[in-house]
Amino acid sequence: MAQYKVVPVSKTISIGHDGSQQEALKQFQNEIEEGASGGWELVCSHKIDVWQDPEPLGCLGGILAAFGAIQKPEGRLRSIDLLIFVKK
């Protein structure tokens, strides 16, 4: 039976002021190689969107928001880039 492993990867790779595209690709390659260690095989990369609910206001916060004294917090949509590995 196959086992699957999902690993989040960096959305942004920093290469500094004088870095190159090759340096960025090497960093991404390192993330793949780390995930593949131990006999895991890369299947694909995938992006998922995750909705993060806002922090609850509590009693006082709810009252203040109802009267317009503070803004209600909003949730936010986040994207996560993933590498999916399989081990057979």
PDB file of N, CA, C and O in Angstrom:
ATOM      1  N   MET A   1       0.845  -1.188   0.000  1.00  0.00           N
ATOM      2  CA  MET A   1       0.000   0.000   0.000  1.00  0.00           C
ATOM      3  C   MET A   1       0.890   1.251   0.000  1.00  0.00           C
ATOM      4  O   MET A   1       1.851   1.334   0.765  1.00  0.00           O
ATOM      5  N   ALA A   2       0.572   2.194  -0.838  1.00  0.00           N
ATOM      6  CA  ALA A   2       1.357   3.418  -0.964  1.00  0.00           C
ATOM      7  C   ALA A   2       1.067   4.363   0.201  1.00  0.00           C
ATOM      8  O   ALA A   2      -0.059   4.441   0.694  1.00  0.00           O
ATOM      9  N   GLN A   3       2.103   5.074   0.626  1.00  0.00           N
ATOM     10  CA  GLN A   3       1.968   6.131   1.631  1.00  0.00           C
ATOM     11  C   GLN A   3       2.233   7.458   0.933  1.00  0.00           C
ATOM     12  O   GLN A   3       3.052   7.531   0.017  1.00  0.00           O
ATOM     13  N   TYR A   4       1.539   8.500   1.365  1.00  0.00           N
ATOM     14  CA  TYR A   4       1.732   9.820   0.786  1.00  0.00           C
ATOM     15  C   TYR A   4       2.186  10.792   1.864  1.00  0.00           C
ATOM     16  O   TYR A   4       1.829  10.670   3.035  1.00  0.00           O
ATOM     17  N   LYS A   5       2.985  11.761   1.431  1.00  0.00           N
ATOM     18  CA  LYS A   5       3.486  12.798   2.334  1.00  0.00           C
ATOM     19  C   LYS A   5       3.314  14.136   1.621  1.00  0.00           C
ATOM     20  O   LYS A   5       3.660  14.274   0.448  1.00  0.00           O
ATOM     21  N   VAL A   6       2.777  15.118   2.340  1.00  0.00           N
ATOM     22  CA  VAL A   6       2.569  16.456   1.793  1.00  0.00           C
ATOM     23  C   VAL A   6       3.479  17.419   2.551  1.00  0.00           C
ATOM     24  O   VAL A   6       3.447  17.481   3.780  1.00  0.00           O
ATOM     25  N   VAL A   7       4.294  18.170   1.801  1.00  0.00           N
ATOM     26  CA  VAL A   7       5.281  19.064   2.400  1.00  0.00           C
ATOM     27  C   VAL A   7       5.044  20.482   1.877  1.00  0.00           C
ATOM     28  O   VAL A   7       5.046  20.693   0.664  1.00  0.00           O
ATOM     29  N   PRO A   8       4.839  21.463   2.772  1.00  0.00           N
ATOM     30  CA  PRO A   8       4.710  22.848   2.295  1.00  0.00           C
ATOM     31  C   PRO A   8       6.077  23.368   1.836  1.00  0.00           C
ATOM     32  O   PRO A   8       7.107  23.019   2.414  1.00  0.00           O
ATOM     33  N   VAL A   9       6.076  24.196   0.803  1.00  0.00           N
ATOM     34  CA  VAL A   9       7.322  24.768   0.291  1.00  0.00           C
ATOM     35  C   VAL A   9       7.263  26.286   0.371  1.00  0.00           C
ATOM     36  O   VAL A   9       6.190  26.878   0.479  1.00  0.00           O
ATOM     37  N   SER A  10       8.414  26.888   0.318  1.00  0.00           N
ATOM     38  CA  SER A  10       8.508  28.343   0.399  1.00  0.00           C
ATOM     39  C   SER A  10       7.804  28.988  -0.780  1.00  0.00           C
ATOM     40  O   SER A  10       8.014  28.599  -1.929  1.00  0.00           O
ATOM     41  N   LYS A  11       6.975  29.969  -0.494  1.00  0.00           N
ATOM     42  CA  LYS A  11       6.302  30.705  -1.557  1.00  0.00           C
ATOM     43  C   LYS A  11       7.259  31.716  -2.186  1.00  0.00           C
ATOM     44  O   LYS A  11       7.169  32.012  -3.377  1.00  0.00           O
ATOM     45  N   THR A  12       8.158  32.232  -1.387  1.00  0.00           N
ATOM     46  CA  THR A  12       9.096  33.232  -1.870  1.00  0.00           C
ATOM     47  C   THR A  12      10.506  32.777  -1.532  1.00  0.00           C
ATOM     48  O   THR A  12      10.796  32.414  -0.392  1.00  0.00           O
ATOM     49  N   ILE A  13      11.363  32.801  -2.513  1.00  0.00           N
ATOM     50  CA  ILE A  13      12.761  32.432  -2.313  1.00  0.00           C
ATOM     51  C   ILE A  13      13.587  33.698  -2.440  1.00  0.00           C
ATOM     52  O   ILE A  13      13.546  34.372  -3.469  1.00  0.00           O
ATOM     53  N   SER A  14      14.326  34.020  -1.409  1.00  0.00           N
ATOM     54  CA  SER A  14      15.151  35.218  -1.408  1.00  0.00           C
ATOM     55  C   SER A  14      16.550  34.879  -1.923  1.00  0.00           C
ATOM     56  O   SER A  14      17.198  33.953  -1.435  1.00  0.00           O
ATOM     57  N   ILE A  15      17.004  35.645  -2.919  1.00  0.00           N
ATOM     58  CA  ILE A  15      18.332  35.403  -3.468  1.00  0.00           C
ATOM     59  C   ILE A  15      19.265  36.592  -3.236  1.00  0.00           C
ATOM     60  O   ILE A  15      20.395  36.598  -3.725  1.00  0.00           O
ATOM     61  N   GLY A  16      18.808  37.576  -2.509  1.00  0.00           N
ATOM     62  CA  GLY A  16      19.660  38.725  -2.207  1.00  0.00           C
ATOM     63  C   GLY A  16      19.803  39.666  -3.396  1.00  0.00           C
ATOM     64  O   GLY A  16      19.219  39.447  -4.457  1.00  0.00           O
ATOM     65  N   HIS A  17      20.577  40.698  -3.199  1.00  0.00           N
ATOM     66  CA  HIS A  17      20.733  41.759  -4.193  1.00  0.00           C
ATOM     67  C   HIS A  17      21.407  41.267  -5.473  1.00  0.00           C
ATOM     68  O   HIS A  17      20.986  41.628  -6.573  1.00  0.00           O
ATOM     69  N   ASP A  18      22.423  40.467  -5.342  1.00  0.00           N
ATOM     70  CA  ASP A  18      23.166  40.033  -6.527  1.00  0.00           C
ATOM     71  C   ASP A  18      22.990  38.545  -6.817  1.00  0.00           C
ATOM     72  O   ASP A  18      23.845  37.937  -7.461  1.00  0.00           O
ATOM     73  N   GLY A  19      21.885  37.950  -6.348  1.00  0.00           N
ATOM     74  CA  GLY A  19      21.621  36.536  -6.580  1.00  0.00           C
ATOM     75  C   GLY A  19      21.155  36.287  -8.008  1.00  0.00           C
ATOM     76  O   GLY A  19      20.847  37.218  -8.752  1.00  0.00           O
ATOM     77  N   SER A  20      21.112  35.025  -8.369  1.00  0.00           N
ATOM     78  CA  SER A  20      20.718  34.674  -9.726  1.00  0.00           C
ATOM     79  C   SER A  20      19.493  33.751  -9.708  1.00  0.00           C
ATOM     80  O   SER A  20      19.104  33.220  -8.667  1.00  0.00           O
ATOM     81  N   GLN A  21      18.907  33.581 -10.882  1.00  0.00           N
ATOM     82  CA  GLN A  21      17.782  32.666 -11.023  1.00  0.00           C
ATOM     83  C   GLN A  21      18.243  31.250 -10.692  1.00  0.00           C
ATOM     84  O   GLN A  21      17.490  30.483 -10.093  1.00  0.00           O
ATOM     85  N   GLN A  22      19.452  30.899 -11.068  1.00  0.00           N
ATOM     86  CA  GLN A  22      20.000  29.573 -10.775  1.00  0.00           C
ATOM     87  C   GLN A  22      20.049  29.321  -9.273  1.00  0.00           C
ATOM     88  O   GLN A  22      19.791  28.206  -8.820  1.00  0.00           O
ATOM     89  N   GLU A  23      20.375  30.344  -8.510  1.00  0.00           N
ATOM     90  CA  GLU A  23      20.415  30.220  -7.047  1.00  0.00           C
ATOM     91  C   GLU A  23      19.022  29.917  -6.502  1.00  0.00           C
ATOM     92  O   GLU A  23      18.871  29.085  -5.608  1.00  0.00           O
ATOM     93  N   ALA A  24      18.009  30.586  -7.036  1.00  0.00           N
ATOM     94  CA  ALA A  24      16.633  30.338  -6.602  1.00  0.00           C
ATOM     95  C   ALA A  24      16.206  28.912  -6.954  1.00  0.00           C
ATOM     96  O   ALA A  24      15.580  28.230  -6.143  1.00  0.00           O
ATOM     97  N   LEU A  25      16.545  28.471  -8.155  1.00  0.00           N
ATOM     98  CA  LEU A  25      16.199  27.107  -8.563  1.00  0.00           C
ATOM     99  C   LEU A  25      16.905  26.080  -7.689  1.00  0.00           C
ATOM    100  O   LEU A  25      16.327  25.045  -7.357  1.00  0.00           O
ATOM    101  N   LYS A  26      18.144  26.358  -7.315  1.00  0.00           N
ATOM    102  CA  LYS A  26      18.898  25.444  -6.456  1.00  0.00           C
ATOM    103  C   LYS A  26      18.232  25.343  -5.087  1.00  0.00           C
ATOM    104  O   LYS A  26      18.147  24.251  -4.525  1.00  0.00           O
ATOM    105  N   GLN A  27      17.760  26.457  -4.543  1.00  0.00           N
ATOM    106  CA  GLN A  27      17.073  26.429  -3.251  1.00  0.00           C
ATOM    107  C   GLN A  27      15.799  25.587  -3.342  1.00  0.00           C
ATOM    108  O   GLN A  27      15.496  24.818  -2.430  1.00  0.00           O
ATOM    109  N   PHE A  28      15.057  25.733  -4.437  1.00  0.00           N
ATOM    110  CA  PHE A  28      13.835  24.951  -4.627  1.00  0.00           C
ATOM    111  C   PHE A  28      14.184  23.471  -4.780  1.00  0.00           C
ATOM    112  O   PHE A  28      13.497  22.608  -4.235  1.00  0.00           O
ATOM    113  N   GLN A  29      15.237  23.186  -5.512  1.00  0.00           N
ATOM    114  CA  GLN A  29      15.703  21.806  -5.680  1.00  0.00           C
ATOM    115  C   GLN A  29      16.059  21.190  -4.328  1.00  0.00           C
ATOM    116  O   GLN A  29      15.765  20.021  -4.079  1.00  0.00           O
ATOM    117  N   ASN A  30      16.687  21.971  -3.463  1.00  0.00           N
ATOM    118  CA  ASN A  30      17.033  21.483  -2.126  1.00  0.00           C
ATOM    119  C   ASN A  30      15.785  21.104  -1.333  1.00  0.00           C
ATOM    120  O   ASN A  30      15.789  20.111  -0.606  1.00  0.00           O
ATOM    121  N   GLU A  31      14.719  21.892  -1.472  1.00  0.00           N
ATOM    122  CA  GLU A  31      13.472  21.565  -0.773  1.00  0.00           C
ATOM    123  C   GLU A  31      12.901  20.243  -1.283  1.00  0.00           C
ATOM    124  O   GLU A  31      12.389  19.436  -0.508  1.00  0.00           O
ATOM    125  N   ILE A  32      12.997  20.035  -2.591  1.00  0.00           N
ATOM    126  CA  ILE A  32      12.511  18.771  -3.168  1.00  0.00           C
ATOM    127  C   ILE A  32      13.356  17.605  -2.672  1.00  0.00           C
ATOM    128  O   ILE A  32      12.818  16.566  -2.289  1.00  0.00           O
ATOM    129  N   GLU A  33      14.672  17.773  -2.677  1.00  0.00           N
ATOM    130  CA  GLU A  33      15.563  16.697  -2.250  1.00  0.00           C
ATOM    131  C   GLU A  33      15.374  16.352  -0.774  1.00  0.00           C
ATOM    132  O   GLU A  33      15.447  15.182  -0.398  1.00  0.00           O
ATOM    133  N   GLU A  34      15.134  17.359   0.063  1.00  0.00           N
ATOM    134  CA  GLU A  34      14.868  17.094   1.483  1.00  0.00           C
ATOM    135  C   GLU A  34      13.590  16.275   1.641  1.00  0.00           C
ATOM    136  O   GLU A  34      13.549  15.338   2.438  1.00  0.00           O
ATOM    137  N   GLY A  35      12.550  16.619   0.889  1.00  0.00           N
ATOM    138  CA  GLY A  35      11.295  15.882   0.960  1.00  0.00           C
ATOM    139  C   GLY A  35      11.420  14.463   0.427  1.00  0.00           C
ATOM    140  O   GLY A  35      10.716  13.558   0.874  1.00  0.00           O
ATOM    141  N   ALA A  36      12.329  14.275  -0.539  1.00  0.00           N
ATOM    142  CA  ALA A  36      12.494  12.966  -1.168  1.00  0.00           C
ATOM    143  C   ALA A  36      13.420  12.036  -0.385  1.00  0.00           C
ATOM    144  O   ALA A  36      13.516  10.851  -0.703  1.00  0.00           O
ATOM    145  N   SER A  37      14.094  12.556   0.623  1.00  0.00           N
ATOM    146  CA  SER A  37      15.012  11.704   1.383  1.00  0.00           C
ATOM    147  C   SER A  37      14.228  10.596   2.086  1.00  0.00           C
ATOM    148  O   SER A  37      13.072  10.784   2.463  1.00  0.00           O
ATOM    149  N   GLY A  38      14.859   9.464   2.254  1.00  0.00           N
ATOM    150  CA  GLY A  38      14.206   8.349   2.932  1.00  0.00           C
ATOM    151  C   GLY A  38      13.333   7.507   2.015  1.00  0.00           C
ATOM    152  O   GLY A  38      12.452   6.788   2.487  1.00  0.00           O
ATOM    153  N   GLY A  39      13.569   7.587   0.713  1.00  0.00           N
ATOM    154  CA  GLY A  39      12.827   6.731  -0.205  1.00  0.00           C
ATOM    155  C   GLY A  39      11.530   7.308  -0.736  1.00  0.00           C
ATOM    156  O   GLY A  39      10.765   6.588  -1.378  1.00  0.00           O
ATOM    157  N   TRP A  40      11.256   8.573  -0.493  1.00  0.00           N
ATOM    158  CA  TRP A  40      10.037   9.202  -1.008  1.00  0.00           C
ATOM    159  C   TRP A  40      10.270   9.672  -2.434  1.00  0.00           C
ATOM    160  O   TRP A  40      11.361  10.138  -2.765  1.00  0.00           O
ATOM    161  N   GLU A  41       9.247   9.553  -3.284  1.00  0.00           N
ATOM    162  CA  GLU A  41       9.323   9.961  -4.682  1.00  0.00           C
ATOM    163  C   GLU A  41       8.348  11.106  -4.910  1.00  0.00           C
ATOM    164  O   GLU A  41       7.184  11.028  -4.518  1.00  0.00           O
ATOM    165  N   LEU A  42       8.831  12.177  -5.549  1.00  0.00           N
ATOM    166  CA  LEU A  42       7.979  13.328  -5.840  1.00  0.00           C
ATOM    167  C   LEU A  42       6.910  12.947  -6.858  1.00  0.00           C
ATOM    168  O   LEU A  42       7.219  12.413  -7.923  1.00  0.00           O
ATOM    169  N   VAL A  43       5.653  13.224  -6.524  1.00  0.00           N
ATOM    170  CA  VAL A  43       4.535  12.950  -7.428  1.00  0.00           C
ATOM    171  C   VAL A  43       4.176  14.219  -8.198  1.00  0.00           C
ATOM    172  O   VAL A  43       4.077  14.200  -9.425  1.00  0.00           O
ATOM    173  N   CYS A  44       3.981  15.321  -7.472  1.00  0.00           N
ATOM    174  CA  CYS A  44       3.596  16.577  -8.110  1.00  0.00           C
ATOM    175  C   CYS A  44       3.706  17.729  -7.117  1.00  0.00           C
ATOM    176  O   CYS A  44       3.939  17.531  -5.925  1.00  0.00           O
ATOM    177  N   SER A  45       3.535  18.920  -7.638  1.00  0.00           N
ATOM    178  CA  SER A  45       3.388  20.090  -6.774  1.00  0.00           C
ATOM    179  C   SER A  45       1.945  20.564  -6.929  1.00  0.00           C
ATOM    180  O   SER A  45       1.317  20.353  -7.967  1.00  0.00           O
ATOM    181  N   HIS A  46       1.437  21.202  -5.889  1.00  0.00           N
ATOM    182  CA  HIS A  46       0.029  21.608  -5.902  1.00  0.00           C
ATOM    183  C   HIS A  46      -0.123  22.822  -4.996  1.00  0.00           C
ATOM    184  O   HIS A  46       0.653  23.008  -4.059  1.00  0.00           O
ATOM    185  N   LYS A  47      -1.106  23.627  -5.274  1.00  0.00           N
ATOM    186  CA  LYS A  47      -1.423  24.789  -4.437  1.00  0.00           C
ATOM    187  C   LYS A  47      -2.819  24.607  -3.886  1.00  0.00           C
ATOM    188  O   LYS A  47      -3.739  24.247  -4.622  1.00  0.00           O
ATOM    189  N   ILE A  48      -2.987  24.853  -2.593  1.00  0.00           N
ATOM    190  CA  ILE A  48      -4.318  24.847  -2.007  1.00  0.00           C
ATOM    191  C   ILE A  48      -4.598  26.217  -1.391  1.00  0.00           C
ATOM    192  O   ILE A  48      -3.682  26.911  -0.949  1.00  0.00           O
ATOM    193  N   ASP A  49      -5.859  26.589  -1.369  1.00  0.00           N
ATOM    194  CA  ASP A  49      -6.291  27.825  -0.719  1.00  0.00           C
ATOM    195  C   ASP A  49      -6.924  27.465   0.615  1.00  0.00           C
ATOM    196  O   ASP A  49      -7.721  26.531   0.708  1.00  0.00           O
ATOM    197  N   VAL A  50      -6.563  28.208   1.632  1.00  0.00           N
ATOM    198  CA  VAL A  50      -7.049  27.952   2.985  1.00  0.00           C
ATOM    199  C   VAL A  50      -7.696  29.232   3.510  1.00  0.00           C
ATOM    200  O   VAL A  50      -7.081  30.298   3.497  1.00  0.00           O
ATOM    201  N   TRP A  51      -8.936  29.115   3.968  1.00  0.00           N
ATOM    202  CA  TRP A  51      -9.623  30.249   4.581  1.00  0.00           C
ATOM    203  C   TRP A  51      -9.321  30.250   6.067  1.00  0.00           C
ATOM    204  O   TRP A  51      -9.564  29.263   6.761  1.00  0.00           O
ATOM    205  N   GLN A  52      -8.791  31.361   6.550  1.00  0.00           N
ATOM    206  CA  GLN A  52      -8.486  31.502   7.975  1.00  0.00           C
ATOM    207  C   GLN A  52      -9.521  32.425   8.605  1.00  0.00           C
ATOM    208  O   GLN A  52      -9.610  33.604   8.262  1.00  0.00           O
ATOM    209  N   ASP A  53     -10.308  31.870   9.537  1.00  0.00           N
ATOM    210  CA  ASP A  53     -11.331  32.661  10.215  1.00  0.00           C
ATOM    211  C   ASP A  53     -10.672  33.741  11.071  1.00  0.00           C
ATOM    212  O   ASP A  53      -9.546  33.569  11.538  1.00  0.00           O
ATOM    213  N   PRO A  54     -11.375  34.848  11.274  1.00  0.00           N
ATOM    214  CA  PRO A  54     -10.825  35.914  12.124  1.00  0.00           C
ATOM    215  C   PRO A  54     -10.846  35.507  13.595  1.00  0.00           C
ATOM    216  O   PRO A  54     -11.590  34.614  14.002  1.00  0.00           O
ATOM    217  N   GLU A  55     -10.026  36.170  14.362  1.00  0.00           N
ATOM    218  CA  GLU A  55     -10.036  35.972  15.811  1.00  0.00           C
ATOM    219  C   GLU A  55     -11.388  36.442  16.354  1.00  0.00           C
ATOM    220  O   GLU A  55     -11.885  37.488  15.935  1.00  0.00           O
ATOM    221  N   PRO A  56     -11.983  35.696  17.268  1.00  0.00           N
ATOM    222  CA  PRO A  56     -13.248  36.166  17.850  1.00  0.00           C
ATOM    223  C   PRO A  56     -13.017  37.430  18.690  1.00  0.00           C
ATOM    224  O   PRO A  56     -11.968  37.602  19.310  1.00  0.00           O
ATOM    225  N   LEU A  57     -14.011  38.292  18.688  1.00  0.00           N
ATOM    226  CA  LEU A  57     -13.884  39.560  19.401  1.00  0.00           C
ATOM    227  C   LEU A  57     -14.075  39.435  20.916  1.00  0.00           C
ATOM    228  O   LEU A  57     -13.499  40.213  21.675  1.00  0.00           O
ATOM    229  N   GLY A  58     -14.860  38.486  21.349  1.00  0.00           N
ATOM    230  CA  GLY A  58     -15.201  38.425  22.762  1.00  0.00           C
ATOM    231  C   GLY A  58     -16.384  39.339  23.034  1.00  0.00           C
ATOM    232  O   GLY A  58     -16.876  40.014  22.130  1.00  0.00           O
ATOM    233  N   CYS A  59     -16.835  39.359  24.269  1.00  0.00           N
ATOM    234  CA  CYS A  59     -18.048  40.116  24.621  1.00  0.00           C
ATOM    235  C   CYS A  59     -17.878  41.617  24.415  1.00  0.00           C
ATOM    236  O   CYS A  59     -18.689  42.247  23.736  1.00  0.00           O
ATOM    237  N   LEU A  60     -16.839  42.185  24.991  1.00  0.00           N
ATOM    238  CA  LEU A  60     -16.632  43.628  24.896  1.00  0.00           C
ATOM    239  C   LEU A  60     -16.367  44.043  23.457  1.00  0.00           C
ATOM    240  O   LEU A  60     -16.880  45.062  22.995  1.00  0.00           O
ATOM    241  N   GLY A  61     -15.577  43.263  22.762  1.00  0.00           N
ATOM    242  CA  GLY A  61     -15.286  43.567  21.360  1.00  0.00           C
ATOM    243  C   GLY A  61     -16.533  43.540  20.511  1.00  0.00           C
ATOM    244  O   GLY A  61     -16.702  44.387  19.634  1.00  0.00           O
ATOM    245  N   GLY A  62     -17.423  42.573  20.756  1.00  0.00           N
ATOM    246  CA  GLY A  62     -18.676  42.496  20.008  1.00  0.00           C
ATOM    247  C   GLY A  62     -19.544  43.718  20.228  1.00  0.00           C
ATOM    248  O   GLY A  62     -20.159  44.227  19.291  1.00  0.00           O
ATOM    249  N   ILE A  63     -19.595  44.189  21.460  1.00  0.00           N
ATOM    250  CA  ILE A  63     -20.392  45.387  21.778  1.00  0.00           C
ATOM    251  C   ILE A  63     -19.795  46.607  21.096  1.00  0.00           C
ATOM    252  O   ILE A  63     -20.516  47.403  20.495  1.00  0.00           O
ATOM    253  N   LEU A  64     -18.459  46.756  21.190  1.00  0.00           N
ATOM    254  CA  LEU A  64     -17.803  47.917  20.572  1.00  0.00           C
ATOM    255  C   LEU A  64     -17.972  47.891  19.056  1.00  0.00           C
ATOM    256  O   LEU A  64     -18.188  48.934  18.439  1.00  0.00           O
ATOM    257  N   ALA A  65     -17.875  46.706  18.452  1.00  0.00           N
ATOM    258  CA  ALA A  65     -18.054  46.594  17.001  1.00  0.00           C
ATOM    259  C   ALA A  65     -19.491  46.924  16.605  1.00  0.00           C
ATOM    260  O   ALA A  65     -19.717  47.534  15.560  1.00  0.00           O
ATOM    261  N   ALA A  66     -20.464  46.528  17.427  1.00  0.00           N
ATOM    262  CA  ALA A  66     -21.872  46.798  17.127  1.00  0.00           C
ATOM    263  C   ALA A  66     -22.151  48.299  17.086  1.00  0.00           C
ATOM    264  O   ALA A  66     -23.012  48.755  16.333  1.00  0.00           O
ATOM    265  N   PHE A  67     -21.418  49.068  17.900  1.00  0.00           N
ATOM    266  CA  PHE A  67     -21.603  50.515  17.938  1.00  0.00           C
ATOM    267  C   PHE A  67     -20.622  51.245  17.021  1.00  0.00           C
ATOM    268  O   PHE A  67     -20.587  52.476  17.008  1.00  0.00           O
ATOM    269  N   GLY A  68     -19.830  50.504  16.260  1.00  0.00           N
ATOM    270  CA  GLY A  68     -18.902  51.125  15.315  1.00  0.00           C
ATOM    271  C   GLY A  68     -17.638  51.669  15.943  1.00  0.00           C
ATOM    272  O   GLY A  68     -16.882  52.382  15.282  1.00  0.00           O
ATOM    273  N   ALA A  69     -17.384  51.349  17.216  1.00  0.00           N
ATOM    274  CA  ALA A  69     -16.191  51.866  17.884  1.00  0.00           C
ATOM    275  C   ALA A  69     -14.919  51.158  17.400  1.00  0.00           C
ATOM    276  O   ALA A  69     -13.834  51.739  17.422  1.00  0.00           O
ATOM    277  N   ILE A  70     -15.058  49.914  16.969  1.00  0.00           N
ATOM    278  CA  ILE A  70     -13.931  49.171  16.403  1.00  0.00           C
ATOM    279  C   ILE A  70     -14.437  48.398  15.196  1.00  0.00           C
ATOM    280  O   ILE A  70     -15.636  48.156  15.054  1.00  0.00           O
ATOM    281  N   GLN A  71     -13.515  48.017  14.339  1.00  0.00           N
ATOM    282  CA  GLN A  71     -13.893  47.234  13.169  1.00  0.00           C
ATOM    283  C   GLN A  71     -13.905  45.752  13.523  1.00  0.00           C
ATOM    284  O   GLN A  71     -13.099  45.272  14.320  1.00  0.00           O
ATOM    285  N   LYS A  72     -14.833  45.054  12.911  1.00  0.00           N
ATOM    286  CA  LYS A  72     -14.846  43.605  13.068  1.00  0.00           C
ATOM    287  C   LYS A  72     -13.666  43.040  12.281  1.00  0.00           C
ATOM    288  O   LYS A  72     -13.419  43.467  11.153  1.00  0.00           O
ATOM    289  N   PRO A  73     -12.945  42.101  12.850  1.00  0.00           N
ATOM    290  CA  PRO A  73     -11.832  41.511  12.095  1.00  0.00           C
ATOM    291  C   PRO A  73     -12.368  40.677  10.932  1.00  0.00           C
ATOM    292  O   PRO A  73     -13.452  40.097  11.009  1.00  0.00           O
ATOM    293  N   GLU A  74     -11.598  40.631   9.872  1.00  0.00           N
ATOM    294  CA  GLU A  74     -12.004  39.870   8.701  1.00  0.00           C
ATOM    295  C   GLU A  74     -11.128  38.627   8.567  1.00  0.00           C
ATOM    296  O   GLU A  74      -9.959  38.630   8.953  1.00  0.00           O
ATOM    297  N   GLY A  75     -11.699  37.592   8.025  1.00  0.00           N
ATOM    298  CA  GLY A  75     -10.918  36.410   7.726  1.00  0.00           C
ATOM    299  C   GLY A  75     -10.039  36.694   6.520  1.00  0.00           C
ATOM    300  O   GLY A  75     -10.151  37.743   5.885  1.00  0.00           O
ATOM    301  N   ARG A  76      -9.172  35.751   6.216  1.00  0.00           N
ATOM    302  CA  ARG A  76      -8.333  35.962   5.038  1.00  0.00           C
ATOM    303  C   ARG A  76      -8.070  34.639   4.324  1.00  0.00           C
ATOM    304  O   ARG A  76      -8.063  33.562   4.921  1.00  0.00           O
ATOM    305  N   LEU A  77      -7.860  34.771   3.052  1.00  0.00           N
ATOM    306  CA  LEU A  77      -7.579  33.626   2.205  1.00  0.00           C
ATOM    307  C   LEU A  77      -6.067  33.523   2.027  1.00  0.00           C
ATOM    308  O   LEU A  77      -5.406  34.486   1.638  1.00  0.00           O
ATOM    309  N   ARG A  78      -5.537  32.348   2.317  1.00  0.00           N
ATOM    310  CA  ARG A  78      -4.093  32.121   2.176  1.00  0.00           C
ATOM    311  C   ARG A  78      -3.881  30.979   1.200  1.00  0.00           C
ATOM    312  O   ARG A  78      -4.683  30.047   1.142  1.00  0.00           O
ATOM    313  N   SER A  79      -2.816  31.049   0.445  1.00  0.00           N
ATOM    314  CA  SER A  79      -2.446  29.979  -0.467  1.00  0.00           C
ATOM    315  C   SER A  79      -1.205  29.275   0.068  1.00  0.00           C
ATOM    316  O   SER A  79      -0.278  29.916   0.564  1.00  0.00           O
ATOM    317  N   ILE A  80      -1.201  27.964  -0.038  1.00  0.00           N
ATOM    318  CA  ILE A  80      -0.062  27.169   0.408  1.00  0.00           C
ATOM    319  C   ILE A  80       0.397  26.312  -0.763  1.00  0.00           C
ATOM    320  O   ILE A  80      -0.385  25.558  -1.341  1.00  0.00           O
ATOM    321  N   ASP A  81       1.676  26.438  -1.107  1.00  0.00           N
ATOM    322  CA  ASP A  81       2.260  25.606  -2.146  1.00  0.00           C
ATOM    323  C   ASP A  81       2.786  24.331  -1.517  1.00  0.00           C
ATOM    324  O   ASP A  81       3.446  24.370  -0.478  1.00  0.00           O
ATOM    325  N   LEU A  82       2.495  23.200  -2.146  1.00  0.00           N
ATOM    326  CA  LEU A  82       2.817  21.894  -1.567  1.00  0.00           C
ATOM    327  C   LEU A  82       3.588  21.026  -2.546  1.00  0.00           C
ATOM    328  O   LEU A  82       3.430  21.150  -3.761  1.00  0.00           O
ATOM    329  N   LEU A  83       4.416  20.155  -2.012  1.00  0.00           N
ATOM    330  CA  LEU A  83       5.019  19.065  -2.763  1.00  0.00           C
ATOM    331  C   LEU A  83       4.408  17.785  -2.244  1.00  0.00           C
ATOM    332  O   LEU A  83       4.306  17.597  -1.031  1.00  0.00           O
ATOM    333  N   ILE A  84       3.999  16.901  -3.133  1.00  0.00           N
ATOM    334  CA  ILE A  84       3.366  15.642  -2.741  1.00  0.00           C
ATOM    335  C   ILE A  84       4.303  14.509  -3.139  1.00  0.00           C
ATOM    336  O   ILE A  84       4.725  14.398  -4.290  1.00  0.00           O
ATOM    337  N   PHE A  85       4.617  13.665  -2.144  1.00  0.00           N
ATOM    338  CA  PHE A  85       5.538  12.551  -2.323  1.00  0.00           C
ATOM    339  C   PHE A  85       4.804  11.238  -2.050  1.00  0.00           C
ATOM    340  O   PHE A  85       3.823  11.199  -1.308  1.00  0.00           O
ATOM    341  N   VAL A  86       5.304  10.162  -2.670  1.00  0.00           N
ATOM    342  CA  VAL A  86       4.753   8.828  -2.452  1.00  0.00           C
ATOM    343  C   VAL A  86       5.887   7.881  -2.125  1.00  0.00           C
ATOM    344  O   VAL A  86       7.005   8.014  -2.622  1.00  0.00           O
ATOM    345  N   LYS A  87       5.564   6.912  -1.266  1.00  0.00           N
ATOM    346  CA  LYS A  87       6.498   5.819  -0.967  1.00  0.00           C
ATOM    347  C   LYS A  87       5.709   4.534  -1.150  1.00  0.00           C
ATOM    348  O   LYS A  87       4.674   4.328  -0.517  1.00  0.00           O
ATOM    349  N   LYS A  88       6.221   3.664  -2.034  1.00  0.00           N
ATOM    350  CA  LYS A  88       5.510   2.411  -2.319  1.00  0.00           C
ATOM    351  C   LYS A  88       6.139   1.254  -1.599  1.00  0.00           C
ATOM    352  O   LYS A  88       5.671   0.122  -1.723  1.00  0.00           O
TER     353      LYS A  88
END
